[in-house]
């Protein structure tokens, strides 16, 4: 089964991560710190940020150069566990 999951992606590849959380001044920096820890070549200038209609939430999109399934799994786990993050897609 893990072979089938791994074959869905061809690494390395560009992979967009969508992170959503409460609008907080430190959310973008916290996400950037986590992403750069696992994808050191990520360019912060490419991070996209969009506020929700009501302004209570913000979504961040970070497109990384993913090198392995393990890298993506670790990123998802760490981002999902961060107290400022509500959901990671």
CNS distance restraints for C-alpha pairs under 8 A (distance, minus, plus):
assign (resid   1 and name CA) (resid   5 and name CA) 6.42 0.50 0.50
assign (resid   2 and name CA) (resid   6 and name CA) 6.07 0.50 0.50
assign (resid   3 and name CA) (resid   7 and name CA) 6.15 0.50 0.50
assign (resid   4 and name CA) (resid   8 and name CA) 6.78 0.50 0.50
assign (resid   5 and name CA) (resid   9 and name CA) 7.92 0.50 0.50
assign (resid   6 and name CA) (resid  69 and name CA) 6.57 0.50 0.50
assign (resid   9 and name CA) (resid  13 and name CA) 7.80 0.50 0.50
assign (resid  11 and name CA) (resid  66 and name CA) 6.60 0.50 0.50
assign (resid  11 and name CA) (resid  67 and name CA) 5.29 0.50 0.50
assign (resid  11 and name CA) (resid  68 and name CA) 5.94 0.50 0.50
assign (resid  12 and name CA) (resid  65 and name CA) 6.43 0.50 0.50
assign (resid  12 and name CA) (resid  66 and name CA) 5.41 0.50 0.50
assign (resid  12 and name CA) (resid  67 and name CA) 4.43 0.50 0.50
assign (resid  12 and name CA) (resid  68 and name CA) 6.90 0.50 0.50
assign (resid  13 and name CA) (resid  65 and name CA) 5.52 0.50 0.50
assign (resid  13 and name CA) (resid  66 and name CA) 5.33 0.50 0.50
assign (resid  13 and name CA) (resid  67 and name CA) 6.82 0.50 0.50
assign (resid  14 and name CA) (resid  63 and name CA) 6.29 0.50 0.50
assign (resid  14 and name CA) (resid  64 and name CA) 5.56 0.50 0.50
assign (resid  14 and name CA) (resid  65 and name CA) 4.59 0.50 0.50
assign (resid  14 and name CA) (resid  66 and name CA) 5.96 0.50 0.50
assign (resid  15 and name CA) (resid  63 and name CA) 5.28 0.50 0.50
assign (resid  15 and name CA) (resid  64 and name CA) 5.34 0.50 0.50
assign (resid  15 and name CA) (resid  65 and name CA) 6.27 0.50 0.50
assign (resid  15 and name CA) (resid  66 and name CA) 6.03 0.50 0.50
assign (resid  16 and name CA) (resid  61 and name CA) 6.45 0.50 0.50
assign (resid  16 and name CA) (resid  62 and name CA) 5.61 0.50 0.50
assign (resid  16 and name CA) (resid  63 and name CA) 3.96 0.50 0.50
assign (resid  16 and name CA) (resid  64 and name CA) 6.29 0.50 0.50
assign (resid  17 and name CA) (resid  61 and name CA) 5.54 0.50 0.50
assign (resid  17 and name CA) (resid  62 and name CA) 5.15 0.50 0.50
assign (resid  17 and name CA) (resid  63 and name CA) 5.97 0.50 0.50
assign (resid  17 and name CA) (resid  64 and name CA) 7.59 0.50 0.50
assign (resid  17 and name CA) (resid  88 and name CA) 7.10 0.50 0.50
assign (resid  17 and name CA) (resid  89 and name CA) 6.10 0.50 0.50
assign (resid  18 and name CA) (resid  59 and name CA) 6.74 0.50 0.50
assign (resid  18 and name CA) (resid  60 and name CA) 5.71 0.50 0.50
assign (resid  18 and name CA) (resid  61 and name CA) 4.54 0.50 0.50
assign (resid  18 and name CA) (resid  62 and name CA) 6.59 0.50 0.50
assign (resid  18 and name CA) (resid  88 and name CA) 5.70 0.50 0.50
assign (resid  18 and name CA) (resid  89 and name CA) 5.04 0.50 0.50
assign (resid  19 and name CA) (resid  59 and name CA) 5.58 0.50 0.50
assign (resid  19 and name CA) (resid  60 and name CA) 5.09 0.50 0.50
assign (resid  19 and name CA) (resid  61 and name CA) 6.32 0.50 0.50
assign (resid  19 and name CA) (resid  79 and name CA) 7.89 0.50 0.50
assign (resid  19 and name CA) (resid  85 and name CA) 6.92 0.50 0.50
assign (resid  19 and name CA) (resid  86 and name CA) 7.74 0.50 0.50
assign (resid  19 and name CA) (resid  87 and name CA) 6.00 0.50 0.50
assign (resid  19 and name CA) (resid  88 and name CA) 4.58 0.50 0.50
assign (resid  19 and name CA) (resid  89 and name CA) 6.48 0.50 0.50
assign (resid  20 and name CA) (resid  57 and name CA) 7.03 0.50 0.50
assign (resid  20 and name CA) (resid  58 and name CA) 5.77 0.50 0.50
assign (resid  20 and name CA) (resid  59 and name CA) 4.33 0.50 0.50
assign (resid  20 and name CA) (resid  60 and name CA) 6.28 0.50 0.50
assign (resid  20 and name CA) (resid  85 and name CA) 5.96 0.50 0.50
assign (resid  20 and name CA) (resid  86 and name CA) 5.67 0.50 0.50
assign (resid  20 and name CA) (resid  87 and name CA) 5.30 0.50 0.50
assign (resid  20 and name CA) (resid  88 and name CA) 6.39 0.50 0.50
assign (resid  21 and name CA) (resid  27 and name CA) 7.40 0.50 0.50
assign (resid  21 and name CA) (resid  57 and name CA) 5.61 0.50 0.50
assign (resid  21 and name CA) (resid  58 and name CA) 5.71 0.50 0.50
assign (resid  21 and name CA) (resid  59 and name CA) 6.61 0.50 0.50
assign (resid  21 and name CA) (resid  84 and name CA) 5.90 0.50 0.50
assign (resid  21 and name CA) (resid  85 and name CA) 4.50 0.50 0.50
assign (resid  21 and name CA) (resid  86 and name CA) 4.73 0.50 0.50
assign (resid  21 and name CA) (resid  87 and name CA) 6.83 0.50 0.50
assign (resid  22 and name CA) (resid  27 and name CA) 7.92 0.50 0.50
assign (resid  22 and name CA) (resid  56 and name CA) 5.94 0.50 0.50
assign (resid  22 and name CA) (resid  57 and name CA) 4.32 0.50 0.50
assign (resid  22 and name CA) (resid  58 and name CA) 6.10 0.50 0.50
assign (resid  22 and name CA) (resid  84 and name CA) 6.68 0.50 0.50
assign (resid  22 and name CA) (resid  85 and name CA) 7.26 0.50 0.50
assign (resid  22 and name CA) (resid  86 and name CA) 7.35 0.50 0.50
assign (resid  23 and name CA) (resid  27 and name CA) 7.30 0.50 0.50
assign (resid  23 and name CA) (resid  51 and name CA) 7.50 0.50 0.50
assign (resid  23 and name CA) (resid  55 and name CA) 6.98 0.50 0.50
assign (resid  23 and name CA) (resid  56 and name CA) 5.49 0.50 0.50
assign (resid  23 and name CA) (resid  57 and name CA) 4.64 0.50 0.50
assign (resid  23 and name CA) (resid  58 and name CA) 5.19 0.50 0.50
assign (resid  24 and name CA) (resid  84 and name CA) 7.81 0.50 0.50
assign (resid  26 and name CA) (resid  30 and name CA) 6.11 0.50 0.50
assign (resid  27 and name CA) (resid  31 and name CA) 6.13 0.50 0.50
assign (resid  27 and name CA) (resid  84 and name CA) 6.20 0.50 0.50
assign (resid  27 and name CA) (resid  85 and name CA) 7.62 0.50 0.50
assign (resid  28 and name CA) (resid  32 and name CA) 6.05 0.50 0.50
assign (resid  28 and name CA) (resid  60 and name CA) 7.41 0.50 0.50
assign (resid  29 and name CA) (resid  33 and name CA) 6.08 0.50 0.50
assign (resid  30 and name CA) (resid  34 and name CA) 6.46 0.50 0.50
assign (resid  31 and name CA) (resid  35 and name CA) 6.09 0.50 0.50
assign (resid  31 and name CA) (resid  79 and name CA) 7.10 0.50 0.50
assign (resid  32 and name CA) (resid  36 and name CA) 5.94 0.50 0.50
assign (resid  32 and name CA) (resid  44 and name CA) 7.01 0.50 0.50
assign (resid  33 and name CA) (resid  37 and name CA) 6.18 0.50 0.50
assign (resid  34 and name CA) (resid  38 and name CA) 6.76 0.50 0.50
assign (resid  34 and name CA) (resid  75 and name CA) 7.40 0.50 0.50
assign (resid  34 and name CA) (resid  78 and name CA) 7.26 0.50 0.50
assign (resid  34 and name CA) (resid  79 and name CA) 6.90 0.50 0.50
assign (resid  35 and name CA) (resid  39 and name CA) 5.72 0.50 0.50
assign (resid  35 and name CA) (resid  40 and name CA) 7.53 0.50 0.50
assign (resid  35 and name CA) (resid  42 and name CA) 7.36 0.50 0.50
assign (resid  35 and name CA) (resid  75 and name CA) 6.91 0.50 0.50
assign (resid  36 and name CA) (resid  40 and name CA) 4.46 0.50 0.50
assign (resid  36 and name CA) (resid  41 and name CA) 7.05 0.50 0.50
assign (resid  36 and name CA) (resid  42 and name CA) 6.06 0.50 0.50
assign (resid  38 and name CA) (resid  71 and name CA) 6.76 0.50 0.50
assign (resid  38 and name CA) (resid  74 and name CA) 7.96 0.50 0.50
assign (resid  38 and name CA) (resid  75 and name CA) 6.66 0.50 0.50
assign (resid  39 and name CA) (resid  64 and name CA) 6.75 0.50 0.50
assign (resid  39 and name CA) (resid  65 and name CA) 7.19 0.50 0.50
assign (resid  39 and name CA) (resid  66 and name CA) 7.50 0.50 0.50
assign (resid  41 and name CA) (resid  65 and name CA) 7.83 0.50 0.50
assign (resid  42 and name CA) (resid  63 and name CA) 7.84 0.50 0.50
assign (resid  42 and name CA) (resid  64 and name CA) 5.90 0.50 0.50
assign (resid  42 and name CA) (resid  65 and name CA) 7.43 0.50 0.50
assign (resid  43 and name CA) (resid  47 and name CA) 7.50 0.50 0.50
assign (resid  46 and name CA) (resid  62 and name CA) 7.06 0.50 0.50
assign (resid  46 and name CA) (resid  63 and name CA) 7.56 0.50 0.50
assign (resid  47 and name CA) (resid  60 and name CA) 6.70 0.50 0.50
assign (resid  47 and name CA) (resid  61 and name CA) 5.73 0.50 0.50
assign (resid  47 and name CA) (resid  62 and name CA) 5.03 0.50 0.50
assign (resid  47 and name CA) (resid  63 and name CA) 7.39 0.50 0.50
assign (resid  48 and name CA) (resid  60 and name CA) 5.48 0.50 0.50
assign (resid  48 and name CA) (resid  61 and name CA) 5.00 0.50 0.50
assign (resid  48 and name CA) (resid  62 and name CA) 6.74 0.50 0.50
assign (resid  49 and name CA) (resid  58 and name CA) 6.86 0.50 0.50
assign (resid  49 and name CA) (resid  59 and name CA) 5.70 0.50 0.50
assign (resid  49 and name CA) (resid  60 and name CA) 4.57 0.50 0.50
assign (resid  49 and name CA) (resid  61 and name CA) 6.57 0.50 0.50
assign (resid  50 and name CA) (resid  58 and name CA) 5.59 0.50 0.50
assign (resid  50 and name CA) (resid  59 and name CA) 5.26 0.50 0.50
assign (resid  50 and name CA) (resid  60 and name CA) 6.56 0.50 0.50
assign (resid  51 and name CA) (resid  55 and name CA) 5.56 0.50 0.50
assign (resid  51 and name CA) (resid  56 and name CA) 7.60 0.50 0.50
assign (resid  51 and name CA) (resid  57 and name CA) 5.95 0.50 0.50
assign (resid  51 and name CA) (resid  58 and name CA) 4.26 0.50 0.50
assign (resid  51 and name CA) (resid  59 and name CA) 6.33 0.50 0.50
assign (resid  52 and name CA) (resid  56 and name CA) 6.45 0.50 0.50
assign (resid  52 and name CA) (resid  57 and name CA) 5.27 0.50 0.50
assign (resid  52 and name CA) (resid  58 and name CA) 5.72 0.50 0.50
assign (resid  52 and name CA) (resid  59 and name CA) 7.60 0.50 0.50
assign (resid  66 and name CA) (resid  71 and name CA) 6.99 0.50 0.50
assign (resid  66 and name CA) (resid  72 and name CA) 6.89 0.50 0.50
assign (resid  67 and name CA) (resid  71 and name CA) 6.74 0.50 0.50
assign (resid  68 and name CA) (resid  72 and name CA) 6.64 0.50 0.50
assign (resid  69 and name CA) (resid  73 and name CA) 6.12 0.50 0.50
assign (resid  70 and name CA) (resid  74 and name CA) 6.10 0.50 0.50
assign (resid  71 and name CA) (resid  75 and name CA) 6.19 0.50 0.50
assign (resid  72 and name CA) (resid  76 and name CA) 6.13 0.50 0.50
assign (resid  73 and name CA) (resid  77 and name CA) 6.18 0.50 0.50
assign (resid  74 and name CA) (resid  78 and name CA) 6.14 0.50 0.50
assign (resid  75 and name CA) (resid  79 and name CA) 5.96 0.50 0.50
assign (resid  76 and name CA) (resid  80 and name CA) 5.81 0.50 0.50
assign (resid  76 and name CA) (resid  88 and name CA) 6.72 0.50 0.50
assign (resid  77 and name CA) (resid  81 and name CA) 6.14 0.50 0.50
assign (resid  78 and name CA) (resid  82 and name CA) 6.44 0.50 0.50
assign (resid  79 and name CA) (resid  85 and name CA) 6.73 0.50 0.50
assign (resid  79 and name CA) (resid  88 and name CA) 7.02 0.50 0.50
assign (resid  80 and name CA) (resid  85 and name CA) 6.24 0.50 0.50
assign (resid  80 and name CA) (resid  86 and name CA) 7.08 0.50 0.50
assign (resid  80 and name CA) (resid  87 and name CA) 6.29 0.50 0.50
assign (resid  80 and name CA) (resid  88 and name CA) 6.09 0.50 0.50
assign (resid  81 and name CA) (resid  85 and name CA) 7.39 0.50 0.50
